[in-house]
Amino acid sequence: MSSDLAAANAGTVAVRPGYGFDEGALARWMATHVEDYKGPLRVEQFRGGQSNPTYKLITPERTYVLRRKPPGDLLPGAHAVDREARVQTALARAGFPVAKIHGLCTDDAVIGTWFYVMDMVEGRIFWDATFPEVSRADRPAYFDAMNATMAALHQVDYRAVGLEDYGRPGNYFARQIGRWTKQYQADDLAGRNPDMDFLVDTLPTLIPDGDETTLVHGDCRCDNMIFHPTEPRVLAVLDWELSTLGHPLADFAYHTLMYRLTPDIVPSLGAADLTSLGIPSERDYIADYCARTGRDAIPDYAFYVGFNLFRLAAIFHGIKGRVLRGTASNAEAANRAKSFPILARVAVDALSALT
């Protein structure tokens, strides 16, 4: 699966049909808005199937990355590249590892949709959560770097960097469970599932007391991080499309789903021999995060894991509906649709310690 992911997402191709734009207009915009820009400009498209199309901009002296809204009719609020640019600009001020943003364009007349331009960060992306390209002796340092990055994100003072209105603070789990329940129950074609119905009824009763609000990434996996070319150091965290103000333990538990799932679903460790690979256990990984964020433990960890599995199952249920309607017929979508009941079952199992 990891090699398939790398083949499907790594590198660039010629701009695909339907995703082209006026490259001359982009070059003129960059000459005005990007400091020290010097053409000529050559454009390629990254292979990855991001919902926001992403391009490599090559000039004689520097390389940039452009992310844009996709062409065509879009749902209101979807593909908010302005939010992506805003959060990365704010995080850069806090010293968090992100690509430098050079400019945001909200004028559809330039290339047809809103876009932003950022630095191309040269480094390594690991599509396999076992980090097979790294020696056993070095693997612990790479996992420690991921752990430190998550902890650092959750300790950013979002008010101090101007993100106090980036989401709705408080009541995160009730709002999220309600949102994904509504989406799940609205898709009659994808059908109902007894494990999912159990989660819909049970999760709201298990929400832990107390509340916290931090900036959260929403999709922080190893393949959304760029590592230094030779060192166990995160140079940039990518794909901020799902970022918002939320609960840090929801964000962290999503990240640690790598310990619970198998690689056919997302890059993960569920089938791996951690000891032989030199990878820290889930227990040790949690303890390191707690030490970094000033926690003694995470008493309701099973809830946070179950909630994230429910959220992911609801997303995959939606993909199943699109597959059945013929609007998402690619192989990856079909595989994710098949994984929906597995995720719902794993979520119920995760909650068994609490129910």
ZARO-823756 format. One record per residue (C-alpha): x, y, z; residue in three letters. Coordinates in Angstrom, 1 decimal, decimal comma. Layout:
N
<kolba <X; Y; Z>; ALA>
...
***
This chain:
355
<kolba <0,0; 0,0; 0,0>; MET>
<kolba <2,8; 2,4; 0,9>; SER>
<kolba <4,5; 2,0; -2,5>; SER>
<kolba <1,1; 2,4; -4,2>; ASP>
<kolba <0,6; 5,6; -2,2>; LEU>
<kolba <4,0; 7,0; -3,1>; ALA>
<kolba <3,5; 6,1; -6,8>; ALA>
<kolba <0,1; 7,8; -6,8>; ALA>
<kolba <1,1; 11,0; -4,9>; ASN>
<kolba <4,8; 11,6; -5,3>; ALA>
<kolba <6,4; 13,8; -7,9>; GLY>
<kolba <4,8; 15,9; -10,6>; THR>
<kolba <3,3; 15,5; -14,1>; VAL>
<kolba <2,3; 17,9; -16,9>; ALA>
<kolba <-0,8; 20,0; -15,9>; VAL>
<kolba <-3,8; 17,7; -16,3>; ARG>
<kolba <-6,6; 18,5; -18,7>; PRO>
<kolba <-9,2; 20,7; -17,1>; GLY>
<kolba <-6,7; 22,0; -14,5>; TYR>
<kolba <-4,7; 24,4; -16,7>; GLY>
<kolba <-4,8; 28,2; -16,4>; PHE>
<kolba <-3,2; 31,3; -18,0>; ASP>
<kolba <0,4; 30,9; -16,9>; GLU>
<kolba <1,3; 34,3; -18,3>; GLY>
<kolba <-1,2; 35,9; -16,0>; ALA>
<kolba <0,2; 34,0; -13,1>; LEU>
<kolba <3,7; 35,1; -13,9>; ALA>
<kolba <2,6; 38,8; -14,1>; ARG>
<kolba <0,8; 38,4; -10,7>; TRP>
<kolba <4,0; 36,9; -9,2>; MET>
<kolba <6,1; 39,7; -10,5>; ALA>
<kolba <4,0; 42,1; -8,6>; THR>
<kolba <3,2; 40,1; -5,4>; HIS>
<kolba <6,1; 37,7; -4,8>; VAL>
<kolba <9,3; 39,3; -3,5>; GLU>
<kolba <12,4; 38,8; -5,7>; ASP>
<kolba <10,4; 36,8; -8,3>; TYR>
<kolba <12,3; 36,3; -11,5>; LYS>
<kolba <11,0; 34,4; -14,5>; GLY>
<kolba <10,6; 32,7; -16,8>; PRO>
<kolba <8,0; 30,4; -15,2>; LEU>
<kolba <7,3; 26,7; -15,8>; ARG>
<kolba <4,3; 25,0; -14,2>; VAL>
<kolba <3,9; 21,3; -13,4>; GLU>
<kolba <1,1; 19,6; -11,3>; GLN>
<kolba <1,7; 17,4; -8,3>; PHE>
<kolba <0,3; 13,9; -8,7>; ARG>
<kolba <-1,4; 13,9; -5,3>; GLY>
<kolba <-5,2; 13,8; -5,3>; GLY>
<kolba <-5,6; 16,8; -3,0>; GLN>
<kolba <-9,0; 18,4; -3,1>; SER>
<kolba <-7,2; 21,7; -3,7>; ASN>
<kolba <-5,1; 21,2; -6,9>; PRO>
<kolba <-1,4; 21,8; -6,2>; THR>
<kolba <1,2; 22,9; -8,7>; TYR>
<kolba <5,0; 23,2; -8,8>; LYS>
<kolba <6,2; 26,6; -10,0>; LEU>
<kolba <9,8; 26,4; -11,4>; ILE>
<kolba <11,9; 29,5; -12,1>; THR>
<kolba <15,7; 29,6; -12,8>; PRO>
<kolba <16,5; 30,7; -9,2>; GLU>
<kolba <13,7; 29,3; -7,0>; ARG>
<kolba <10,8; 26,8; -6,9>; THR>
<kolba <7,4; 27,6; -5,4>; TYR>
<kolba <4,2; 25,7; -4,8>; VAL>
<kolba <0,7; 27,0; -5,8>; LEU>
<kolba <-2,5; 25,7; -4,2>; ARG>
<kolba <-5,8; 26,8; -5,7>; ARG>
<kolba <-9,5; 26,2; -5,5>; LYS>
<kolba <-10,5; 23,6; -8,1>; PRO>
<kolba <-12,3; 24,9; -11,2>; PRO>
<kolba <-16,0; 24,5; -11,5>; GLY>
<kolba <-19,0; 25,0; -9,2>; ASP>
<kolba <-18,1; 24,7; -5,5>; LEU>
<kolba <-20,1; 24,4; -2,3>; LEU>
<kolba <-20,0; 27,6; -0,2>; PRO>
<kolba <-17,1; 27,6; 2,2>; GLY>
<kolba <-15,4; 24,6; 0,6>; ALA>
<kolba <-11,8; 24,6; -0,6>; HIS>
<kolba <-10,9; 27,6; 1,5>; ALA>
<kolba <-7,4; 28,3; 0,3>; VAL>
<kolba <-7,5; 31,7; 2,1>; ASP>
<kolba <-7,8; 29,8; 5,4>; ARG>
<kolba <-4,9; 27,7; 4,5>; GLU>
<kolba <-2,8; 30,7; 3,7>; ALA>
<kolba <-3,9; 32,5; 6,8>; ARG>
<kolba <-3,1; 29,7; 9,3>; VAL>
<kolba <0,3; 29,1; 7,8>; GLN>
<kolba <1,2; 32,8; 7,9>; THR>
<kolba <0,2; 32,9; 11,5>; ALA>
<kolba <2,1; 29,8; 12,5>; LEU>
<kolba <5,2; 31,0; 10,8>; ALA>
<kolba <5,1; 34,0; 13,2>; ARG>
<kolba <5,0; 31,5; 16,1>; ALA>
<kolba <8,0; 29,7; 14,8>; GLY>
<kolba <6,1; 26,5; 13,9>; PHE>
<kolba <7,4; 24,6; 10,8>; PRO>
<kolba <5,3; 25,6; 7,8>; VAL>
<kolba <6,1; 26,7; 4,3>; ALA>
<kolba <6,5; 30,4; 3,9>; LYS>
<kolba <3,5; 32,1; 2,2>; ILE>
<kolba <4,4; 34,6; -0,5>; HIS>
<kolba <1,0; 35,8; -1,4>; GLY>
<kolba <-2,8; 35,1; -1,6>; LEU>
<kolba <-4,9; 36,0; -4,6>; CYS>
<kolba <-8,7; 36,3; -4,2>; THR>
<kolba <-9,2; 37,7; -7,7>; ASP>
<kolba <-10,8; 34,9; -9,9>; ASP>
<kolba <-9,7; 36,9; -13,0>; ALA>
<kolba <-6,0; 36,0; -12,6>; VAL>
<kolba <-6,1; 32,2; -13,1>; ILE>
<kolba <-9,9; 31,4; -12,7>; GLY>
<kolba <-10,0; 30,6; -9,0>; THR>
<kolba <-8,5; 31,9; -5,7>; TRP>
<kolba <-4,9; 30,6; -5,0>; PHE>
<kolba <-1,8; 31,2; -2,9>; TYR>
<kolba <1,9; 30,7; -3,5>; VAL>
<kolba <4,3; 29,4; -0,9>; MET>
<kolba <7,8; 28,1; -0,7>; ASP>
<kolba <8,7; 24,7; -2,1>; MET>
<kolba <10,2; 22,9; 1,0>; VAL>
<kolba <12,8; 20,4; -0,1>; GLU>
<kolba <12,8; 17,3; 2,0>; GLY>
<kolba <11,3; 13,8; 2,5>; ARG>
<kolba <7,7; 12,7; 2,8>; ILE>
<kolba <7,2; 9,2; 4,2>; PHE>
<kolba <4,1; 7,5; 2,8>; TRP>
<kolba <4,6; 4,4; 4,9>; ASP>
<kolba <4,2; 4,9; 8,7>; ALA>
<kolba <6,9; 2,3; 9,4>; THR>
<kolba <9,5; 4,7; 7,8>; PHE>
<kolba <11,2; 1,9; 5,8>; PRO>
<kolba <13,7; 4,3; 4,3>; GLU>
<kolba <15,1; 5,0; 7,8>; VAL>
<kolba <17,4; 2,7; 9,9>; SER>
<kolba <16,1; 1,0; 13,0>; ARG>
<kolba <18,5; 3,0; 15,1>; ALA>
<kolba <17,2; 6,3; 13,7>; ASP>
<kolba <13,4; 5,5; 13,7>; ARG>
<kolba <12,8; 6,6; 17,3>; PRO>
<kolba <14,1; 10,0; 16,5>; ALA>
<kolba <11,7; 10,4; 13,6>; TYR>
<kolba <8,7; 9,5; 15,8>; PHE>
<kolba <9,9; 11,8; 18,5>; ASP>
<kolba <10,0; 14,6; 15,9>; ALA>
<kolba <6,4; 13,9; 14,9>; MET>
<kolba <5,4; 13,8; 18,6>; ASN>
<kolba <7,2; 17,1; 19,3>; ALA>
<kolba <5,5; 18,8; 16,3>; THR>
<kolba <2,0; 17,8; 17,5>; MET>
<kolba <2,8; 19,0; 21,0>; ALA>
<kolba <4,2; 22,3; 19,6>; ALA>
<kolba <1,1; 22,9; 17,5>; LEU>
<kolba <-1,2; 22,5; 20,5>; HIS>
<kolba <0,8; 25,0; 22,5>; GLN>
<kolba <0,7; 27,8; 20,0>; VAL>
<kolba <-1,2; 30,8; 21,5>; ASP>
<kolba <-3,8; 31,1; 18,7>; TYR>
<kolba <-4,9; 34,5; 20,0>; ARG>
<kolba <-1,4; 35,9; 20,0>; ALA>
<kolba <-1,0; 35,0; 16,4>; VAL>
<kolba <-4,3; 36,5; 15,3>; GLY>
<kolba <-6,4; 33,3; 15,0>; LEU>
<kolba <-8,9; 34,0; 17,8>; GLU>
<kolba <-11,8; 33,9; 15,2>; ASP>
<kolba <-10,4; 30,9; 13,2>; TYR>
<kolba <-13,1; 28,6; 14,6>; GLY>
<kolba <-15,7; 28,3; 17,4>; ARG>
<kolba <-14,0; 27,6; 20,7>; PRO>
<kolba <-15,7; 25,2; 23,1>; GLY>
<kolba <-18,2; 22,3; 22,8>; ASN>
<kolba <-16,1; 20,8; 20,1>; TYR>
<kolba <-17,2; 17,1; 20,5>; PHE>
<kolba <-20,9; 17,8; 20,7>; ALA>
<kolba <-20,8; 19,9; 17,5>; ARG>
<kolba <-18,6; 17,4; 15,6>; GLN>
<kolba <-20,6; 14,4; 16,6>; ILE>
<kolba <-23,8; 16,2; 15,6>; GLY>
<kolba <-22,3; 17,2; 12,3>; ARG>
<kolba <-21,1; 13,7; 11,3>; TRP>
<kolba <-24,3; 12,1; 12,6>; THR>
<kolba <-26,4; 14,3; 10,4>; LYS>
<kolba <-24,2; 13,5; 7,3>; GLN>
<kolba <-24,3; 9,8; 8,0>; TYR>
<kolba <-28,1; 9,6; 8,5>; GLN>
<kolba <-28,8; 11,8; 5,5>; ALA>
<kolba <-27,2; 9,4; 3,0>; ASP>
<kolba <-29,9; 6,7; 2,5>; ASP>
<kolba <-28,1; 5,2; -0,5>; LEU>
<kolba <-25,0; 4,3; 1,5>; ALA>
<kolba <-27,3; 2,6; 4,0>; GLY>
<kolba <-27,2; 2,2; 7,8>; ARG>
<kolba <-24,8; 0,1; 9,9>; ASN>
<kolba <-25,5; -1,2; 13,4>; PRO>
<kolba <-22,1; -0,3; 14,7>; ASP>
<kolba <-22,4; 3,2; 13,4>; MET>
<kolba <-25,9; 3,5; 14,8>; ASP>
<kolba <-24,5; 2,4; 18,2>; PHE>
<kolba <-21,8; 5,1; 17,9>; LEU>
<kolba <-24,4; 7,8; 17,1>; VAL>
<kolba <-26,4; 6,9; 20,2>; ASP>
<kolba <-23,5; 6,3; 22,6>; THR>
<kolba <-20,7; 8,9; 21,8>; LEU>
<kolba <-22,7; 11,9; 23,0>; PRO>
<kolba <-23,1; 10,3; 26,4>; THR>
<kolba <-19,4; 9,7; 26,8>; LEU>
<kolba <-18,0; 13,2; 26,1>; ILE>
<kolba <-15,5; 13,9; 28,9>; PRO>
<kolba <-16,0; 16,7; 31,4>; ASP>
<kolba <-14,0; 19,8; 30,9>; GLY>
<kolba <-13,0; 21,5; 27,7>; ASP>
<kolba <-9,9; 22,8; 25,9>; GLU>
<kolba <-9,4; 24,8; 22,8>; THR>
<kolba <-6,2; 25,0; 20,7>; THR>
<kolba <-5,4; 25,2; 17,0>; LEU>
<kolba <-5,8; 21,8; 15,5>; VAL>
<kolba <-4,6; 20,4; 12,1>; HIS>
<kolba <-7,3; 17,9; 11,6>; GLY>
<kolba <-5,4; 15,5; 9,4>; ASP>
<kolba <-1,9; 15,2; 10,8>; CYS>
<kolba <-0,2; 12,1; 9,5>; ARG>
<kolba <3,4; 11,3; 8,6>; CYS>
<kolba <2,6; 11,8; 5,0>; ASP>
<kolba <1,5; 15,4; 5,7>; ASN>
<kolba <4,9; 16,3; 7,1>; MET>
<kolba <8,1; 17,2; 5,2>; ILE>
<kolba <11,2; 15,9; 6,9>; PHE>
<kolba <14,7; 17,3; 6,5>; HIS>
<kolba <16,6; 15,5; 3,7>; PRO>
<kolba <18,9; 13,7; 6,1>; THR>
<kolba <17,9; 14,5; 9,7>; GLU>
<kolba <14,9; 13,5; 11,9>; PRO>
<kolba <13,5; 16,9; 11,8>; ARG>
<kolba <10,1; 18,2; 10,6>; VAL>
<kolba <10,6; 21,1; 8,2>; LEU>
<kolba <7,0; 21,8; 7,3>; ALA>
<kolba <3,5; 20,5; 8,1>; VAL>
<kolba <1,3; 20,4; 4,9>; LEU>
<kolba <-2,4; 20,3; 4,0>; ASP>
<kolba <-4,1; 22,7; 6,5>; TRP>
<kolba <-7,5; 22,4; 4,8>; GLU>
<kolba <-9,2; 20,9; 7,9>; LEU>
<kolba <-7,5; 23,1; 10,5>; SER>
<kolba <-9,7; 25,0; 12,9>; THR>
<kolba <-10,0; 25,8; 16,6>; LEU>
<kolba <-10,7; 22,5; 18,3>; GLY>
<kolba <-9,8; 20,1; 21,1>; HIS>
<kolba <-6,1; 19,1; 21,1>; PRO>
<kolba <-6,7; 15,6; 22,3>; LEU>
<kolba <-9,0; 15,0; 19,3>; ALA>
<kolba <-6,2; 16,1; 17,1>; ASP>
<kolba <-3,6; 14,0; 18,8>; PHE>
<kolba <-5,8; 10,9; 18,9>; ALA>
<kolba <-6,4; 11,2; 15,2>; TYR>
<kolba <-2,6; 11,3; 14,7>; HIS>
<kolba <-2,2; 8,2; 16,9>; THR>
<kolba <-4,8; 6,2; 14,8>; LEU>
<kolba <-1,7; 5,0; 13,0>; MET>
<kolba <-1,3; 2,5; 15,9>; TYR>
<kolba <-4,9; 1,2; 15,5>; ARG>
<kolba <-5,4; 0,9; 11,7>; LEU>
<kolba <-3,9; -1,1; 8,9>; THR>
<kolba <-2,0; 0,3; 5,9>; PRO>
<kolba <-4,9; -0,4; 3,5>; ASP>
<kolba <-6,9; 2,4; 5,2>; ILE>
<kolba <-4,3; 5,1; 5,9>; VAL>
<kolba <-0,5; 5,0; 6,5>; PRO>
<kolba <-0,4; 3,1; 9,7>; SER>
<kolba <1,3; 0,6; 12,0>; LEU>
<kolba <-1,6; -1,8; 12,7>; GLY>
<kolba <0,2; -4,8; 11,1>; ALA>
<kolba <3,7; -3,8; 12,1>; ALA>
<kolba <6,1; -5,4; 14,7>; ASP>
<kolba <7,0; -2,2; 16,5>; LEU>
<kolba <9,7; -3,7; 18,6>; THR>
<kolba <11,7; -5,2; 15,7>; SER>
<kolba <11,3; -1,9; 13,8>; LEU>
<kolba <12,4; 0,2; 16,7>; GLY>
<kolba <9,1; 2,2; 16,8>; ILE>
<kolba <7,9; 3,4; 20,2>; PRO>
<kolba <4,7; 1,8; 21,5>; SER>
<kolba <1,4; 3,6; 21,6>; GLU>
<kolba <1,7; 3,9; 25,4>; ARG>
<kolba <5,2; 5,4; 25,2>; ASP>
<kolba <4,1; 7,8; 22,4>; TYR>
<kolba <1,2; 9,1; 24,5>; ILE>
<kolba <3,5; 9,5; 27,5>; ALA>
<kolba <5,9; 11,6; 25,5>; ASP>
<kolba <3,1; 13,9; 24,2>; TYR>
<kolba <1,8; 14,2; 27,8>; CYS>
<kolba <5,3; 15,1; 29,1>; ALA>
<kolba <5,6; 17,8; 26,4>; ARG>
<kolba <2,1; 19,3; 27,1>; THR>
<kolba <2,2; 19,2; 30,9>; GLY>
<kolba <-0,3; 16,3; 31,3>; ARG>
<kolba <-0,1; 13,5; 33,8>; ASP>
<kolba <-2,1; 11,2; 31,5>; ALA>
<kolba <-5,0; 11,2; 29,1>; ILE>
<kolba <-7,7; 9,4; 31,2>; PRO>
<kolba <-10,4; 9,4; 28,4>; ASP>
<kolba <-8,1; 8,4; 25,6>; TYR>
<kolba <-10,5; 5,6; 24,5>; ALA>
<kolba <-13,1; 8,2; 23,9>; PHE>
<kolba <-10,8; 10,4; 21,8>; TYR>
<kolba <-9,8; 7,4; 19,7>; VAL>
<kolba <-13,4; 6,2; 19,3>; GLY>
<kolba <-14,5; 9,7; 18,3>; PHE>
<kolba <-11,9; 9,9; 15,6>; ASN>
<kolba <-12,7; 6,5; 14,2>; LEU>
<kolba <-16,4; 7,5; 14,1>; PHE>
<kolba <-15,5; 10,7; 12,3>; ARG>
<kolba <-13,3; 8,8; 9,8>; LEU>
<kolba <-16,1; 6,1; 9,4>; ALA>
<kolba <-18,6; 8,9; 8,6>; ALA>
<kolba <-16,3; 10,3; 6,0>; ILE>
<kolba <-15,8; 6,9; 4,4>; PHE>
<kolba <-19,6; 6,3; 4,5>; HIS>
<kolba <-20,0; 9,5; 2,5>; GLY>
<kolba <-17,4; 8,2; 0,0>; ILE>
<kolba <-19,4; 5,0; -0,2>; LYS>
<kolba <-22,5; 7,0; -1,2>; GLY>
<kolba <-20,5; 8,8; -3,9>; ARG>
<kolba <-19,2; 5,5; -5,2>; VAL>
<kolba <-22,7; 4,1; -5,4>; LEU>
<kolba <-23,9; 7,2; -7,2>; ARG>
<kolba <-21,0; 6,9; -9,7>; GLY>
<kolba <-19,5; 10,3; -8,7>; THR>
<kolba <-16,3; 8,8; -7,1>; ALA>
<kolba <-15,6; 5,7; -9,0>; SER>
<kolba <-11,8; 5,6; -8,7>; ASN>
<kolba <-10,1; 2,6; -7,1>; ALA>
<kolba <-9,1; 4,5; -3,9>; GLU>
<kolba <-12,6; 5,7; -3,3>; ALA>
<kolba <-13,9; 2,1; -3,8>; ALA>
<kolba <-11,4; 0,8; -1,3>; ASN>
<kolba <-12,3; 3,4; 1,3>; ARG>
<kolba <-16,0; 2,6; 0,8>; ALA>
<kolba <-15,2; -1,0; 1,7>; LYS>
<kolba <-13,3; 0,1; 4,8>; SER>
<kolba <-16,3; 1,9; 6,2>; PHE>
<kolba <-17,8; -1,0; 8,2>; PRO>
<kolba <-14,3; -1,9; 9,5>; ILE>
<kolba <-13,8; 1,5; 10,9>; LEU>
<kolba <-17,2; 1,5; 12,6>; ALA>
<kolba <-16,4; -1,9; 14,2>; ARG>
<kolba <-12,9; -0,7; 15,4>; VAL>
<kolba <-14,6; 2,4; 16,8>; ALA>
<kolba <-17,0; 0,3; 18,9>; VAL>
<kolba <-14,1; -1,8; 20,1>; ASP>
<kolba <-12,2; 1,2; 21,1>; ALA>
<kolba <-15,0; 2,4; 23,3>; LEU>
<kolba <-15,5; -0,9; 25,0>; SER>
<kolba <-13,3; 0,3; 27,9>; ALA>
<kolba <-15,9; 3,1; 28,5>; LEU>
<kolba <-19,2; 1,4; 27,8>; THR>
***
